[in-house]
Amino acid sequence: MNKKQTTIYEAQQLVDDWIKAYGVRYFSELTNMAVLTEEVGELARIMARKYGDQSFKKSDEKYDLADEMADVLWVLVCLANQTGVDLNQAFLKNLEKKTSRDKERHQNNQKLKE
C-alpha cells in the first residue's frame, strides 16, 4: 500500500494534472456539483449499512468506504480548482472560525458528556 503523504495543495495540483493528462477537461461546475451529490449519496449508503440500522444488500458489496470518501474528496477538489478556491487556506480559515466560535461551546454541551 502506498503510504505517501499529500497536502491539500498537492492534492489540488495532482487532480489538475490528472485532468489535463487524462480527463480532457473538467466537467462543468454544475455537473460536478451533481456528481458530488451522487458520491455523497454512495458514501451515505455505506454509512447507513455499516454504522446505521440498514442491512447490506448484495449490490452493496462493491462499495468500499475509503474509496467512496476519496471519490467525494476528488470531486470537491475538482470544484475547488474550477472555482479558484485554495482548499488549504479555506480549511485553515474554517478551522479558525470553528475554534473562535466553538472553543467552549462543545466543552459545555451536556449532551456530549453523556
Secondary structure, 3 states (H helix, E strand, C coil): CCCCCCCHHHHHHHHHHHHHHHHCCCCCHHHHHHHHHHHHHHHHHHHHHHCCCCCCCHHHHHCCHHHHHHHHHHHHHHHHHHHCCCHHHHHHHHHHHHHHHHCCCCCCCHHHHC
